[in-house]
Amino acid sequence: MIEDKIVAAPQGVALAQIALGLSGLFIGTGEFAAMGLLPGMAQSAGVSIPQAGNFISAYALGVVIGAPVLAITTSRMEKRNLLLLLAAIVLVGNLVSAVTQDYLGIAAGRFVAGLPHGAYYGTASIVAAAMAPPCQRAQAIGRVMLGLATANLVGVPLTTWLGQSFGWRSAFGLVAVGGALLLVMLRILIPVVEADEDASPRRELSAFPRPQIWLTLAVATIGFGGMFAVYSYITPTLVQETGVAEGTVPLFLALWGLGMIVGNITGGWFADRALIPSIFGIIVWNIVFLALFFLAAPNPILAGASLFMIGIGFALVPALQARLMDVASHAQSLAAAMNHSAFNLSNAIGSWTGGLAIAAGFGWASTGPRRCRAGGGRVGDHDISVLLMRGAAPSQETKHEASRHLPHDEPARRSARRRSVEPVDGPLVGRSGCRI
């Protein structure tokens, strides 16, 4: 956020954050549920399971297209009303997925459900940050993403069980019902957050020339490829490589989801204290444990522990979300939404490269180490991004924005310390300058 005013929630910040977290749970469950329901969906649509995999791609395509388009076209819209609109679209998409009979209809439902995904999480991040002081904004964003992580711990196992017991349509029906409840919660618990009066599509598009934004998005796109490479093939890997019964796979997925929850909480906490070092540290963490997955996979205990550790790597999400909101300056909506476009593009890349590794004969467990090789590129991308940030000459406007995010006594304290490097981006200064 570029405003230093803290917005008060009508029923309290805690209930507002719970509502935003539950919204992440419902939307995240709708996103990942199809991965456990593909056999039934394929049978209903009369196609093979690989062809049914296009339902997952349709959702991801909706996210990639919808995030920038909706962020730009709705930049002047009040944020609570925007959340209600986006949640309604999610509801319609999941409802269409549940009732449509043919292949194209199901694919269309998944595409529609994916359209508001990035814009929703981006807007929810902006609203969460508006209710928090500058030095706690990454943690506030992390609580929004906590719902997405919880979806893998609770939502996906639940929808998988529903699909196996009552048919896959019941799972998407449940998500649609959750979307209806979400609309009520958002209307009652979320505060009105006005858009920047100077916001416009042109202003949002002004973010695109900034190399820091593209490099940060590159980190997100490449950074989660390894996680999705492992996740996409986790069931056959655990059954064929680890040797566990298929019925125990949800337990391993729950360990993964638990790790994601831990990562969200710790990632936001560390990012509020040292954003750039935290991003570097999380990237190195991911490289190490993706590489170790190959060695851990044959043993059920080690495989479960490895999946938990890989899940913790989800800590990169709130950190990158905060980083994008820092470097975007006046293009907050677009930057916050584009992180999720990059995230879903990473989903497609990870599944594709993981499949290539398996098809080449490297084995089911090769998805982790084959993708961790991209980690060096991630570090390099972010290193360049940091150098560009620190080397850029700050404009007078940027200096003014930066000063607005410091505590009242912070400029004098920093001057007294004779610091030689003047911060470039306002929100980053806000977190770094807070007394923690």
VEXTI-701633 format. One line per 2 residues: number of its first residue (from 1); their letters; for each residue x, y, z of N, C-alpha, C. Coordinates in steps of 0.001 Angstrom, whole numbers, plus 500000, padded with zeros to 6 digits. Last residue first. Example, Ala and Ser with C-alpha at 12.3 -4.5 7.8 and 13.67 -1.06 7.14 Angstrom:
VEXTI-701633
2	sa	512850:497750:507080:513670:498940:507140:512900:500030:507870 | 513190:494310:507800:512300:495500:507800:513200:496700:507800
END
This chain:
VEXTI-701633
436	ir	510957:497000:516030:510354:495664:516167:510830:495016:517456 | 510236:500001:514632:510914:499412:515793:510226:498105:516113
434	cg	510402:500327:511124:509621:500100:512336:510514:499564:513439 | 511827:500470:508769:512003:501521:509749:511262:501308:511043
432	sr	511012:498350:507218:512380:498338:507715:512564:499344:508844 | 508385:499054:506600:508651:497846:507364:510039:497899:507988
430	gv	508784:501514:505272:507858:501403:506384:508140:500185:507232 | 510436:500952:503181:510976:501738:504272:510104:501593:505502
428	lp	508617:499626:501599:509768:498880:502092:510384:499599:503273 | 506799:501655:500924:506378:500586:501818:507529:499774:502390
426	gd	508577:503441:499251:507946:503791:500500:507612:502632:501399 | 511742:502816:497845:510319:502532:497819:509695:502698:499198
424	vp	514389:503639:498394:513718:504036:497169:512221:503898:497282 | 516436:504991:501029:515507:503999:500499:514739:504549:499313
422	ev	519744:506057:500642:518368:506488:500876:517419:505484:500267 | 522664:505336:502252:521786:504830:501202:520368:505249:501531
420	sr	523990:506329:504445:524385:506805:503122:523450:506371:502022 | 523112:507616:507564:522981:506504:506619:523201:507029:505214
418	rr	523548:509044:509971:524350:509299:508766:524298:508120:507813 | 522033:509033:512205:522897:507867:512023:523761:507985:510782
416	as	520535:511257:511824:521548:511283:512873:522519:510132:512727 | 518801:510359:509883:519779:511387:509529:520902:511413:510551
414	rr	517302:508586:511378:518129:508064:510282:519189:509077:509873 | 516048:510321:513157:516925:509269:513673:517850:508743:512589
412	ap	514551:511888:511417:515606:512505:512219:516589:511457:512730 | 512795:509954:510287:513740:510701:509443:514879:511314:510232
410	ed	511371:508951:512666:512362:508132:511970:513290:508937:511073 | 509345:510087:514032:510690:510457:514449:511771:509761:513639
408	hp	507078:509013:512794:507290:510461:512794:508711:510857:513151 | 507949:506192:510680:507417:506752:511916:507824:508213:512016
406	lh	507582:506418:507111:508417:506312:508292:507657:506758:509528 | 506028:506936:504967:505858:505628:505591:506746:505420:506802
404	rs	506699:509354:503922:505370:509221:504504:505203:507918:505259 | 509142:509018:502699:509120:509664:503997:507782:509508:504692
402	ae	508406:507865:500263:509150:507079:501243:509046:507689:502633 | 507165:509989:498962:506380:508797:499313:507083:507989:500394
400	hk	509394:511657:498615:508275:512104:499436:507427:510926:499883 | 510936:510095:496936:511451:510460:498252:510324:510885:499185
398	te	509281:510039:494718:509524:508798:495444:510066:509073:496834 | 509421:512694:493959:508132:512115:494318:508317:510855:495136
396	qs	512103:512964:493340:511574:513729:494445:510244:513154:494920 | 513507:509638:492680:512922:510903:492276:512423:511644:493502
394	pa	516561:507967:493299:515186:508214:493672:514724:509583:493224 | 518389:506124:491062:518334:507427:491697:516895:507758:492040
392	ag	519209:502730:491677:518377:503723:491020:518419:505030:491798 | 520549:500858:493145:521327:501727:492290:520529:502827:491639
390	rm	518701:499413:494502:519625:500238:495283:520400:501214:494427 | 517324:498187:492425:516610:498989:493404:517552:499941:494124
388	ll	519326:496815:491100:518598:497864:490398:517878:498777:491376 | 520014:495006:493121:520998:495978:492657:520337:497129:491915
386	vs	517643:493536:493283:518088:494318:494434:519087:495379:494005 | 517618:492328:490738:516527:493199:491163:516946:494098:492320
384	id	519899:490755:490813:519846:491878:489874:518771:492871:490295 | 518998:488958:492751:520200:489744:493008:520231:490970:492104
382	hd	516888:487748:491454:516591:488636:492568:517792:489484:492938 | 518252:486334:489435:517216:487302:489101:516996:488283:490241
380	gv	519912:484665:491024:520482:485658:490126:519483:486735:489758 | 518023:483074:492307:518901:483922:493096:519494:485026:492234
378	rg	516929:481848:490015:516091:482643:490898:516948:483609:491716 | 519104:480440:489025:518543:481529:488240:517667:482437:489067
376	gg	519330:478583:491071:520419:479525:490835:519963:480706:490013 | 516943:477155:490715:517102:478017:491875:518239:479008:491722
374	ar	516864:475368:488711:516459:476734:488370:516659:477691:489532 | 517406:473066:489976:518502:473672:489226:518166:475098:488807
372	cr	515116:472081:490975:515878:472926:491889:517050:473574:491165 | 514070:470402:489037:513590:471770:489073:514436:472649:489986
370	rp	515434:468038:489552:515511:468602:488206:515073:470059:488202 | 514787:467482:492255:516130:467936:491902:516231:468523:490511
368	gt	511833:466934:491888:512423:467903:492796:513796:468381:492362 | 511470:464926:489960:510841:466237:489767:511455:467297:490670
366	sa	512414:462426:490477:513344:463366:489849:512771:464759:489719 | 510707:460511:491376:511249:461435:492377:512192:462471:491787
364	wg	510188:458952:489116:509140:459812:489672:509705:460859:490619 | 512870:458998:486640:512134:458482:487790:511145:459482:488338
362	fg	514112:459585:484296:514836:459918:485523:514115:459453:486776 | 512972:459223:481784:513463:458056:482500:514220:458344:483776
360	aa	511705:461203:480476:513086:460937:480067:513712:459780:480834 | 509346:461413:481831:509320:460771:480518:510724:460418:480033
358	ia	510271:462882:484047:509761:461518:484227:509789:460759:482903 | 510988:465295:482831:511981:464534:483591:511550:463082:483764
356	lg	508543:466082:481713:509683:465813:480840:510733:464964:481552 | 507031:466498:484018:506659:465436:483092:507788:465072:482153
354	gt	508367:468729:485009:508356:467497:485782:507996:466307:484918 | 507770:470563:483013:509159:470133:483169:509263:468864:484012
352	ws	504923:470732:483413:505506:470377:482115:506924:469838:482283 | 504605:471536:486050:503992:470286:485589:504648:469802:484302
350	gi	506043:473988:485980:506461:472898:486842:505896:471558:486399 | 504537:475505:484165:505937:475187:483874:506411:473995:484696
348	an	502062:475710:485499:502138:475076:484181:503563:474641:483854 | 502909:477022:487848:502191:475751:487921:502318:474994:486602
346	sl	503881:479394:486835:504830:478458:487436:504220:477071:487562 | 501474:480518:486232:502368:480190:485130:503438:479211:485608
344	nf	500619:480899:488831:499944:479892:488023:500722:479553:486754 | 502458:482907:489643:502308:481680:490433:501675:480576:489587
342	as	501954:484946:487844:503258:484287:487823:503199:482950:488543 | 499391:485572:488727:499593:485133:487346:500909:484384:487229
340	hn	500054:486394:491256:499300:485148:491130:499269:484655:489681 | 501363:488767:490773:502074:487722:491507:501378:486376:491330
338	ma	499456:490392:489673:500378:489722:488762:501195:488645:489456 | 498156:491580:491842:497483:490522:491083:498455:489729:490221
336	aa	499984:493456:492738:499517:492440:493669:498864:491281:492932 | 500275:495035:490412:501415:494295:490947:500963:493170:491866
334	ls	497685:496116:490103:498270:495273:489066:499405:494425:489624 | 497384:497585:492500:496430:496538:492128:497042:495576:491122
332	qa	499573:499455:492527:499408:498437:493555:498526:497273:493101 | 501114:501418:491173:500398:500363:490436:500152:499177:491354
330	hs	502725:503224:492470:501337:503602:492239:500541:502549:491486 | 504945:500943:493468:504579:502307:493791:503089:502547:493569
328	av	506118:498512:493008:505110:498962:492049:504692:500405:492280 | 507786:497751:495033:508421:498288:493836:507412:498825:492832
326	dm	505887:496893:497041:506905:497909:497280:507352:498568:495980 | 504440:494891:495893:503713:496090:496296:504671:497229:496633
324	lr	506516:493034:495598:505874:493606:494415:505117:494880:494756 | 507035:492465:498317:508075:493044:497463:507472:493699:496227
322	aq	504650:491256:499131:505054:492527:499722:506096:493226:498863 | 504838:488958:497531:503684:489846:497405:504021:491224:497961
320	la	507187:487797:498478:507168:488329:497113:505988:489263:496895 | 506243:487149:501084:507424:487990:500902:507450:488605:499504
318	pv	504060:485444:500698:503850:486777:501271:505038:487705:501092 | 505649:483289:499255:504471:483983:498709:504250:485344:499358
316	la	507680:482013:500617:508068:482974:499586:506877:483805:499101 | 506586:480081:502137:506869:481356:502802:507262:482434:501802
314	fg	506628:477726:500881:505540:478617:500493:505668:479969:501190 | 508477:476161:502141:508971:477075:501113:507909:478005:500562
312	ig	507004:474382:503562:507431:475598:504261:507957:476626:503266 | 506837:472286:501722:505676:473132:501959:506036:474422:502667
310	im	509316:471133:502078:509046:471804:500805:507847:472733:500955 | 508883:470057:504628:509895:471097:504451:509696:471852:503135
308	fl	506901:468152:504029:506630:469201:505006:507594:470370:504818 | 508351:466527:502297:507194:467266:501787:506802:468395:502738
306	sa	510242:465480:504106:510682:466296:502981:509528:467130:502418 | 508620:463965:505784:509365:465094:506335:509811:466039:505232
304	ga	507715:462053:503922:506769:462943:504598:507450:464167:505166 | 510177:460862:503267:509380:461508:502223:508383:462484:502845
302	li	510944:459765:505693:511752:460837:505129:510992:461583:504040 | 508889:457870:505903:509076:458878:506943:509862:460063:506401
300	pn	509155:456286:503503:507915:457019:503820:508108:458128:504854 | 511834:456415:501272:511480:456119:502658:510244:456930:503050
298	pa	512279:457339:498657:512081:455895:498891:511636:455533:500303 | 512592:460265:498934:511382:459646:498407:511239:458152:498698
296	al	515040:461364:499667:514083:461044:500721:512917:460205:500229 | 516427:461924:497340:517008:460958:498280:515989:460493:499314
294	ff	514701:463791:496181:515092:462604:495418:515631:461523:496346 | 514622:465834:498049:513426:465006:497843:513767:463716:497105
292	la	516862:467400:498029:516852:466263:498945:515659:465340:498728 | 516115:469412:496259:517191:468498:495884:517176:467243:496750
290	lf	514192:470677:497766:513787:470063:496503:514850:469072:496036 | 515805:471593:499838:514852:470515:500119:514242:469923:498862
288	vi	517507:473540:498574:518044:472427:499372:517037:471290:499475 | 515744:475338:497342:516732:474607:496551:517207:473360:497299
286	nw	514345:476371:499537:513655:475579:498520:514627:474743:497693 | 516430:477759:500878:515694:476674:501550:515035:475763:500522
284	vi	516981:479714:498968:517999:478702:499276:517356:477502:499966 | 514559:481134:499165:514957:480531:497897:515995:479427:498136
282	ig	514693:482041:501792:513641:481091:501420:513986:480390:500113 | 516877:483834:501630:516938:482670:502493:515912:481613:502126
280	fi	515917:485809:499851:517098:485001:499515:517137:483712:500330 | 513793:486765:501418:513537:486176:500099:514708:485301:499674
278	sp	515175:487767:503638:514213:486673:503808:513944:485979:502482 | 516701:489887:502587:517376:488679:503083:516429:487499:503257
276	il	514393:491577:501932:515283:491032:500902:516069:489821:501406 | 513126:492078:504542:512432:491549:503365:513380:490864:502388
274	ar	513129:491781:507643:514230:491895:506677:513750:491273:505365 | 510661:491990:508947:511881:492395:509631:513060:492577:508687
272	da	508682:491059:507338:508468:492349:507990:509729:492863:508659 | 509709:488549:506703:509682:489587:505671:509463:490963:506270
270	fw	509294:487069:509043:510662:487406:508641:510675:488540:507616 | 506448:486958:508984:507168:487502:510141:508579:487933:509755
268	gg	505858:485725:506539:505421:487092:506779:506180:487743:507918 | 507072:483212:507061:507510:484041:505944:507104:485494:506111
266	ti	505664:482138:509207:507060:482547:509410:507543:483459:508289 | 503128:481773:507940:503267:482523:509190:504695:483042:509358
264	ng	503729:480284:505632:503028:481553:505546:503235:482405:506779 | 504971:477983:506736:505710:478895:505876:505050:480251:505749
262	vi	502855:476794:508110:504024:477252:508864:504819:478271:508038 | 501293:476213:505837:500784:477097:506883:501939:477662:507710
260	mg	502963:474440:504477:502588:475706:503841:502059:476707:504862 | 503015:472295:506272:504237:473044:506007:503946:474395:505370
258	lg	500378:471471:505980:500829:471970:507275:502114:472775:507119 | 500453:470564:503316:499637:471723:503674:500037:472324:505008
256	wl	502165:468335:503678:502538:469417:502770:501781:470688:503146 | 500559:466834:505359:501870:467290:505825:502370:468446:504974
254	al	498445:466362:503601:498197:467161:504792:499506:467671:505395 | 499685:464692:501792:499266:466014:501332:498983:466937:502516
252	fl	499934:462489:503437:501153:463164:502992:500833:464565:502476 | 497231:461876:503665:498004:462185:504868:499297:462912:504510
250	pv	496452:461254:501025:495966:462485:501666:496720:462860:502935 | 497785:458688:500707:498309:459885:500054:497765:461169:500680
248	tg	496646:456420:501650:497389:457223:502621:497951:458508:502021 | 495499:455098:499505:494615:455703:500493:495321:456561:501525
246	ea	497632:453961:498174:497039:455180:497614:496134:455884:498621 | 500348:452986:500290:499030:452717:499709:498402:454026:499243
244	vg	503792:453571:499303:502680:453660:500243:501372:453330:499524 | 506183:453645:497850:505571:452359:498145:504446:452408:499150
242	te	507735:455611:496732:507776:455450:498186:507167:454124:498620 | 507195:455146:493986:508565:455312:494477:508667:455040:495976
240	qv	504427:454728:493620:505408:453944:492863:506801:453985:493486 | 503131:456419:495510:502699:455035:495323:503805:454199:494695
238	lt	504472:458865:495342:504342:458209:496641:503974:456735:496492 | 504230:459326:492565:505546:459263:493198:505472:458513:494529
236	pt	501478:459439:492084:502255:458317:491548:503644:458204:492162 | 501058:461872:493768:500385:460589:494004:501154:459417:493387
234	iy	502657:463949:492724:502930:463445:494061:502268:462086:494303 | 502818:465434:490456:503021:463989:490324:503204:463312:491682
232	sy	502415:468033:491243:501616:467505:490144:501697:465983:490050 | 504367:468505:493236:502953:468391:493603:502129:467714:492504
230	va	506797:468751:491798:506617:467671:492772:505131:467431:493036 | 506168:470987:490268:506643:469772:489605:506472:468571:490522
228	fm	505567:472858:492204:504469:472319:491403:504894:471081:490611 | 508151:473299:493242:507071:472870:494117:505932:472238:493323
226	gg	509515:474180:490952:509895:472939:491596:508800:472399:492495 | 508204:476625:490426:508159:475537:489456:508500:474197:490075
224	fg	508473:478771:492037:507519:477752:492469:507409:476596:491486 | 510440:480306:490726:510631:479879:492096:509695:478788:492560
222	it	509653:481182:488262:510613:480089:488321:510641:479464:489711 | 507747:483108:489086:507446:482146:488021:508360:480931:488091
220	av	509045:484621:491071:507825:483879:491396:507546:482790:490362 | 511167:485664:489576:511460:484845:490745:510247:484003:491112
218	al	509686:487159:487747:510476:486021:487266:510848:485090:488414 | 508689:489117:489403:507749:488159:488820:508481:486935:488274
216	tl	511111:490416:489851:510423:489795:490977:509399:488776:490491 | 511608:491308:487268:512538:490374:487883:511912:489677:489093
214	wi	509470:493050:486863:509613:491870:486002:510553:490843:486614 | 509977:494968:488870:508727:494214:488864:508891:492931:488055
212	qp	512443:496044:488187:512300:495343:489464:511051:494481:489495 | 512027:497354:485737:512698:496046:485720:512558:495297:487036
210	rp	509122:498899:484715:510054:498799:485832:510719:497419:485876 | 507156:499063:482737:508558:499302:482361:509559:499074:483487
208	fa	504698:498507:484225:505335:497487:483394:506774:497805:483006 | 503491:500584:485563:504400:499717:486317:505217:498808:485416
206	sl	501686:501838:483995:502991:502488:484126:503987:501622:484873 | 499303:500554:484241:500201:500075:483194:501586:500700:483294
204	er	498180:502169:486233:498536:500786:486535:499533:500244:485515 | 497789:504489:484735:498712:504516:485858:499130:503108:486257
202	rp	495885:503626:482915:497187:504080:482430:498214:504080:483558 | 493702:503016:484590:494381:501957:483823:495761:502375:483344
200	sa	494169:504782:487719:493627:504691:486362:494316:503536:485656 | 494092:506742:490712:494231:505445:490037:493558:505475:488669
198	de	493800:508940:492244:494540:509123:490992:494697:507820:490210 | 492580:508012:494496:491818:508928:493630:492509:509181:492295
196	da	492793:504630:495236:493540:505874:495102:492815:506771:494105 | 489707:503335:496502:490841:503296:495579:491547:504635:495592
194	ev	488791:502788:499897:488673:503528:498647:489922:503360:497799 | 487482:500344:501554:488838:500819:501259:488781:501489:499896
192	vp	485358:499459:504100:485427:500159:502822:486846:500697:502655 | 486126:496307:505721:485905:497754:505676:485899:498287:504244
190	il	484320:493278:506151:485423:493976:505477:485137:495478:505402 | 482024:492122:507279:483252:492220:508072:484355:493066:507449
188	ir	479805:492062:505523:479633:492456:506917:480952:492835:507588 | 480726:491277:503011:479856:492463:503118:479792:492970:504550
186	lm	482137:488954:503609:482846:490114:503072:482015:491383:503253 | 480056:487249:504446:481125:487642:505365:481848:488891:504891
184	vl	478544:486976:502063:477940:487548:503263:479015:488057:504220 | 480410:485754:500367:479827:487043:499997:479223:487742:501211
182	ll	480829:483317:501699:481908:484298:501611:481369:485688:501277 | 478542:481916:501181:478798:482361:502547:479866:483451:502581
180	ag	479058:481476:498454:477874:482245:498859:478032:482769:500292 | 481347:479881:498592:481421:481194:497955:480242:482077:498324
178	gv	480321:477574:499741:481275:478377:500498:481420:479770:499922 | 478850:476734:497535:478141:477116:498753:479052:477975:499645
176	av	481034:476154:495846:480077:477189:495460:479276:477673:496669 | 482192:474042:497229:482960:475272:497059:482041:476428:496673
174	lg	480123:472166:496939:480495:472646:498267:481272:473956:498184 | 480237:471778:494168:479026:472329:494775:479297:472881:496152
172	fa	482682:470567:493936:482558:471929:493419:481273:472587:493917 | 481891:468147:495209:483024:468932:495702:482931:470376:495230
170	sr	479860:467098:493691:479550:467537:495054:480664:468410:495618 | 481123:466242:491406:480316:467462:491324:479983:467999:492721
168	wg	482303:463778:491978:483142:464980:491940:482341:466275:491914 | 480618:461722:494362:480826:462210:493009:481523:463556:493011
166	fs	480590:460868:496956:479329:461360:496406:479460:461870:494967 | 483161:459778:497515:481961:459266:498181:480668:459642:497463
164	qg	485095:461095:496051:485117:459632:496065:483814:459054:496606 | 484424:463745:496599:484390:463253:495234:484348:461735:495164
162	lw	484864:463837:499365:483521:464050:498835:483391:463488:497424 | 487660:463420:499380:486769:462448:500028:485337:462589:499506
160	tt	488429:465754:498028:488780:464438:497476:487888:463359:498071 | 487530:467692:499758:486881:467584:498458:487220:466258:497775
158	lp	489287:467132:501936:487835:467060:502099:487132:466901:500756 | 491886:467546:500883:491490:466208:501362:489972:466059:501498
156	vg	491466:470372:500232:491713:469369:499188:491419:467944:499678 | 490971:471655:502806:490050:471703:501684:490229:470600:500663
154	vl	493201:471128:504565:491829:470755:504894:490966:470616:503652 | 495680:471695:503361:495637:470886:504576:494239:470333:504835
152	na	495168:473286:501211:495889:472038:500963:495894:471123:502180 | 493923:475407:502452:493174:474643:501446:493845:473306:501173
150	ta	495907:476603:503877:494980:475727:504600:494144:474894:503639 | 497028:478200:501881:497790:477077:502420:496875:476085:503131
148	lg	494962:480015:501540:495403:479218:500397:496199:478006:500865 | 494913:481153:504076:493761:480403:503600:494107:479509:502430
146	lm	497318:482491:504100:497167:481354:505002:495969:480500:504589 | 497105:484707:502588:497624:483532:501911:497531:482276:502788
144	vr	496240:486378:504661:495367:486151:503501:495792:484862:502796 | 498489:486322:506251:497248:485738:506778:496225:485521:505677
142	gi	500355:487671:504676:500547:486248:504919:499291:485580:505461 | 499435:490266:504946:499310:489604:503644:499442:488097:503809
140	aq	500223:490611:507597:498807:490714:507243:498537:490049:505902 | 502991:490394:507322:502276:489396:508115:500784:489418:507806
138	ar	503436:492679:505806:503754:491371:505219:503064:490253:505995 | 502676:494675:507661:501893:494443:506456:502203:493107:505791
136	qc	503821:495670:509907:503152:494374:510030:502407:493982:508758 | 504822:498212:509587:505778:497180:509988:505146:495810:510172
134	pp	502507:499778:508948:503498:499422:507925:504423:498286:508314 | 499558:498304:510485:500635:499301:510439:501715:498846:509461
132	am	496657:497256:508585:497813:496959:509428:498801:498126:509401 | 494715:497590:506729:494272:497488:508121:495429:497287:509089
130	aa	495994:497517:504310:495398:498790:504712:494964:498783:506171 | 496638:494835:504037:497718:495773:504338:497168:497106:504817
128	av	494092:493859:503356:494745:493408:504588:495851:494371:505001 | 493736:495165:500887:492821:495440:501999:493460:495033:503327
126	is	495826:493988:499420:495792:495440:499600:494905:495809:500780 | 495019:491321:499488:496303:491703:500081:496350:493199:500348
124	at	492652:491471:498052:492592:491081:499461:493891:491444:500177 | 493737:492071:495534:492910:493059:496228:492811:492748:497714
122	gy	495118:489633:495052:495815:490914:495041:495051:491985:495794 | 493066:487772:495145:494131:487700:496149:494921:489013:496207
120	ya	491565:488794:492907:490991:488674:494252:492089:488657:495307 | 493265:488693:490742:492774:490004:491164:492204:489931:492577
118	gh	493622:485882:490610:494745:486770:490887:494299:488124:491388 | 490839:485013:490178:491729:484485:491219:492829:485484:491586
116	pl	488991:485550:488207:489166:486543:489283:490211:486163:490328 | 489410:483240:486406:489572:484635:485984:489798:485607:487146
114	ga	488782:480706:487367:490159:481189:487490:490327:482661:487175 | 486120:480359:486749:486501:480353:488163:487909:480899:488359
112	vf	486350:480303:483950:485661:481423:484592:486041:481505:486072 | 487696:477820:483646:488299:479061:483160:487680:480274:483853
110	rg	485840:476030:484690:487135:476173:485348:487825:477472:484924 | 483775:476389:482814:483549:476688:484218:484846:476879:484971
108	aa	485056:475476:480499:484640:476876:480581:484397:477289:482028 | 485348:472773:481164:486543:473596:480945:486205:475079:481054
106	ig	482641:472064:481213:483445:471966:482438:484695:472831:482320 | 482007:472518:478501:481317:473248:479560:482092:473222:480871
104	ly	483638:470725:477156:483855:472160:476960:483179:472976:478050 | 482505:468238:478125:483910:468594:478303:484144:470103:478216
102	dq	479214:468442:479689:480162:468129:478623:481547:468705:478913 | 477624:469245:481910:477775:467828:481584:478925:467528:480620
100	tv	477616:471415:484767:477781:471209:483333:478133:469751:483034 | 477623:471690:487530:476374:471270:486879:476533:470964:485398
98	as	480149:472466:488464:479434:471400:489155:478254:470858:488359 | 480966:474581:486873:481772:473358:486877:480992:472187:487462
96	vl	479064:476466:487658:479042:475948:486286:479821:474644:486206 | 480021:476879:490255:478676:476343:490054:478534:475761:488654
94	ng	482514:478000:489767:482448:476693:490431:481072:476057:490277 | 481680:480403:488487:482566:479459:487818:482508:478079:488428
92	vl	480124:481661:490488:479512:481259:489221:480370:480207:488516 | 482118:482132:492466:480941:481311:492762:480320:480776:491478
90	vi	483799:483890:491085:484311:482588:491529:483150:481635:491793 | 482050:486048:490860:482514:485367:489645:483059:483987:489982
88	aa	481814:486759:493538:480627:486306:492810:481020:485572:491527 | 484381:487637:494089:483897:486428:494758:482667:485874:494055
86	ll	484385:489981:492540:485289:488879:492191:484849:487571:492837 | 482456:491513:493923:482289:491192:492507:483132:489978:492123
84	ll	483641:491700:496465:482326:491077:496312:482084:490661:494865 | 485994:493112:495850:486086:491755:496397:484759:491008:496238
82	ln	484812:495532:495050:485564:494741:494076:485706:493294:494569 | 483760:496435:497418:482842:496090:496326:483539:495241:495266
80	rk	486219:496893:498714:485277:495899:499241:484283:495475:498161 | 487494:498870:497062:488059:497525:497187:487089:496499:497769
78	em	486128:500791:494402:486297:500619:495850:486571:499152:496140 | 487931:501126:491338:486773:500606:492072:487092:500472:493562
76	rs	489973:501733:489687:489318:502854:490358:488139:502409:491222 | 490767:499313:488538:491711:500017:489416:491063:501158:490194
74	tt	489633:497522:486834:488902:497833:488067:489739:498674:489029 | 491370:497133:484715:490049:497693:484420:489266:498078:485674
72	ia	493646:496011:485999:493734:497283:485275:492353:497926:485121 | 492710:493649:487120:493413:494616:487957:493455:495987:487296
70	lv	491659:492313:484907:490752:492801:485946:491430:493838:486832 | 494086:491832:483464:492944:492516:482845:492023:493105:483908
68	pa	495839:490423:485220:496171:491767:484755:494976:492526:484193 | 494057:488099:485851:494742:488921:486853:495098:490305:486318
66	gi	493075:486737:483556:492196:487576:484365:492924:488514:485296 | 495234:485268:482477:494563:486305:481682:493809:487276:482592
64	vv	495993:483615:484607:497013:484374:483883:496391:485517:483093 | 493509:482463:485331:494259:483301:486273:495237:484202:485525
62	gl	492838:481008:483027:491957:482059:483512:492670:483005:484453 | 494947:479196:483014:494852:480173:481936:493940:481327:482335
60	ay	494267:477684:485261:495502:478469:485267:495485:479541:484181 | 491891:476522:484279:491867:477390:485466:493101:478299:485479
58	as	492936:475046:482168:491929:476075:481895:491838:477045:483064 | 494596:473216:483440:495208:474253:482604:494229:475381:482320
56	if	492625:471640:484593:493559:472369:485460:494211:473502:484686 | 491486:470657:482281:490640:471413:483202:491505:472234:484163
54	ng	493459:469161:481128:493229:470485:480569:492276:471315:481424 | 493254:466700:482266:494229:467616:482832:494104:469023:482289
52	aq	491659:465308:480584:490992:466010:481678:491956:466955:482399 | 493662:464145:479069:492836:465191:478465:492105:465995:479531
50	pi	494638:462274:480960:495498:463354:480460:494714:464487:479801 | 492208:460702:481225:492694:461518:482343:493679:462591:481875
48	sv	490035:461004:478333:491076:460360:479121:491514:461286:480254 | 486452:461630:478418:487803:461832:477893:488784:461071:478773
46	ga	483828:462017:479351:484094:461071:478271:485451:461247:477626 | 483143:463493:481511:483308:464230:480261:483583:463311:479079
44	sq	483118:461536:483486:481888:462270:483189:481970:462979:481849 | 485832:460735:483446:484771:459773:483130:483475:460489:482753
42	am	487105:463080:484252:487390:462510:482933:486281:461551:482508 | 486126:463339:486835:485813:464374:485854:486041:463853:484440
40	gp	487271:461066:488034:485825:461190:487920:485406:462224:486896 | 490069:461717:487755:489486:460491:487195:487967:460575:487015
38	ll	490347:464341:489077:490477:464166:487628:489873:462866:487094 | 490391:465107:491673:489095:464666:491131:489156:464323:489648
36	gm	492667:466258:492591:492288:464997:493195:491017:464397:492625 | 492747:468551:491045:493883:467641:490974:493565:466286:491588
34	aa	490519:470059:491707:490487:469286:490462:491620:468275:490378 | 491251:471494:494003:490381:470318:494122:490432:469439:492879
32	fe	492678:473837:493699:493433:472591:493803:492565:471338:493804 | 490641:475861:493451:491751:475759:492506:492368:474357:492511
30	gt	488910:475483:495581:488386:475381:494219:489478:475229:493184 | 490741:476024:497630:490179:474674:497502:489616:474464:496106
28	gi	491167:478755:497178:492270:477812:497016:491792:476383:496879 | 488620:479729:497804:489138:479893:496447:490281:478927:496183
26	fl	488403:478973:500526:487416:478548:499542:487974:478619:498123 | 490739:480184:501674:490478:478750:501819:489514:478261:500736
24	gs	490428:482881:501120:491549:482163:500515:491362:480663:500588 | 488257:483297:502763:488086:483473:501317:489219:482779:500571
22	lg	489441:482942:505204:488468:481952:504756:488201:482079:503256 | 491017:485300:505246:491653:483983:505252:490713:482888:504775
20	la	489044:487249:505306:489960:487204:504160:490673:485854:504089 | 487878:486595:507783:487076:486551:506558:487964:486467:505321
18	iq	490045:487067:509472:489493:485714:509378:488676:485576:508097 | 490317:489816:509138:491395:488944:508674:490925:487495:508568
16	al	487913:490608:510343:488160:490930:508935:489254:490039:508365 | 488318:489771:512951:487254:489144:512166:487431:489427:510671
14	av	490501:491506:513594:490633:490054:513689:489574:489345:512838 | 489566:494136:513384:490553:493645:512422:490622:492124:512427
12	gq	486030:494789:513709:487344:494497:514257:488266:493872:513227 | 483852:495332:512234:483668:494419:513355:485004:494028:513991
10	pa	484880:497236:510353:483613:497480:511059:483397:496598:512278 | 488331:498222:510604:487331:497248:510159:486052:497414:510969
8	av	490056:501150:509644:489404:500403:510719:488340:499474:510141 | 493165:501619:508067:491711:501550:507911:491135:500681:509021
6	ik	495743:503857:508489:495276:502525:508837:493756:502523:508822 | 497582:505694:506123:496415:505641:506992:495997:504207:507222
4	de	499499:505784:504232:499954:505501:505572:498799:505461:506566 | 499392:504227:500998:498786:505110:501975:499283:504734:503363
2	im	500377:502310:499397:501130:503556:499390:500518:504568:500333 | 500841:498811:500000:500000:500000:500000:500879:501243:500000
END
